[in-house]
Amino acid sequence: MADKVTAAFKDSVLKVTGPLGTLTLNVPSVLSLEIKDKVMTLGRANEERHTRALHGLYRSLINNMAVGVSHGYTKILDIVGVGYKAELKGKNVEFALGYSHLITFPIPEGLKITIDKGARVTINGADKHLVGEIASQMRRLRPPEPYKGKGVRYSDEIVKKKVGKAATAVGGK
């Protein structure tokens, strides 16, 4: 764990606190967690396949919590298209994505959203799952289309464009 991160485990609930917030996680009873000298050790009760799978999953979840409260996670979305834009309005993000209406998207607690020039949305937060889920929901508002590439996409996403219809001569020959 980082210097600024503290963890407490009581009644199968892990609570990790850092400069960017506090996250909690319910740990299944087949797993045991020991915190000693800023090191968390996760153990398992048996060697069954399901228990081993839970062990790996919860090891990753606990690591993501420690990284999240100390450094945080970021997802960046680009809005591509003429007239497509996003704007912060209080606790909401308002999207103009070519529909006949504006789309109002509420910002959940624990996330910080910034918008650069109406075309780049940056989502920051301590909870990796929440940051990814909100970025995915925003992308689903208008996924990039394959002909012109217009829509909401991740900043590192590559959109393969399709070739449009070829003009053919009238008369069939």
ChimeraX attribute file (.defattr): number of C-alpha atoms within 10 A of each C-alpha:
attribute: neighborCount
match mode: 1-to-1
recipient: residues
	/A:1	14
	/A:2	13
	/A:3	8
	/A:4	12
	/A:5	20
	/A:6	18
	/A:7	18
	/A:8	13
	/A:9	18
	/A:10	9
	/A:11	8
	/A:12	14
	/A:13	14
	/A:14	18
	/A:15	17
	/A:16	21
	/A:17	20
	/A:18	21
	/A:19	14
	/A:20	18
	/A:21	16
	/A:22	19
	/A:23	18
	/A:24	15
	/A:25	15
	/A:26	13
	/A:27	19
	/A:28	14
	/A:29	11
	/A:30	14
	/A:31	17
	/A:32	15
	/A:33	18
	/A:34	11
	/A:35	13
	/A:36	8
	/A:37	6
	/A:38	12
	/A:39	11
	/A:40	17
	/A:41	11
	/A:42	16
	/A:43	14
	/A:44	16
	/A:45	12
	/A:46	11
	/A:47	10
	/A:48	9
	/A:49	9
	/A:50	10
	/A:51	16
	/A:52	16
	/A:53	12
	/A:54	16
	/A:55	22
	/A:56	11
	/A:57	11
	/A:58	17
	/A:59	16
	/A:60	12
	/A:61	16
	/A:62	20
	/A:63	12
	/A:64	18
	/A:65	26
	/A:66	25
	/A:67	20
	/A:68	26
	/A:69	25
	/A:70	22
	/A:71	15
	/A:72	19
	/A:73	20
	/A:74	19
	/A:75	19
	/A:76	17
	/A:77	21
	/A:78	22
	/A:79	26
	/A:80	18
	/A:81	16
	/A:82	10
	/A:83	12
	/A:84	18
	/A:85	22
	/A:86	24
	/A:87	18
	/A:88	17
	/A:89	11
	/A:90	9
	/A:91	14
	/A:92	15
	/A:93	19
	/A:94	17
	/A:95	22
	/A:96	17
	/A:97	22
	/A:98	15
	/A:99	10
	/A:100	7
	/A:101	9
	/A:102	12
	/A:103	15
	/A:104	16
	/A:105	17
	/A:106	13
	/A:107	16
	/A:108	13
	/A:109	9
	/A:110	14
	/A:111	16
	/A:112	15
	/A:113	18
	/A:114	15
	/A:115	18
	/A:116	11
	/A:117	9
	/A:118	17
	/A:119	17
	/A:120	20
	/A:121	26
	/A:122	17
	/A:123	21
	/A:124	21
	/A:125	23
	/A:126	27
	/A:127	24
	/A:128	19
	/A:129	14
	/A:130	18
	/A:131	22
	/A:132	17
	/A:133	11
	/A:134	18
	/A:135	21
	/A:136	17
	/A:137	11
	/A:138	19
	/A:139	18
	/A:140	13
	/A:141	14
	/A:142	18
	/A:143	16
	/A:144	23
	/A:145	15
	/A:146	14
	/A:147	12
	/A:148	15
	/A:149	17
	/A:150	19
	/A:151	22
	/A:152	27
	/A:153	25
	/A:154	20
	/A:155	14
	/A:156	10
	/A:157	10
	/A:158	10
	/A:159	15
	/A:160	12
	/A:161	12
	/A:162	11
	/A:163	9
	/A:164	9
	/A:165	6
	/A:166	6
	/A:167	6
	/A:168	8
	/A:169	7
	/A:170	6
	/A:171	5
	/A:172	5
	/A:173	5
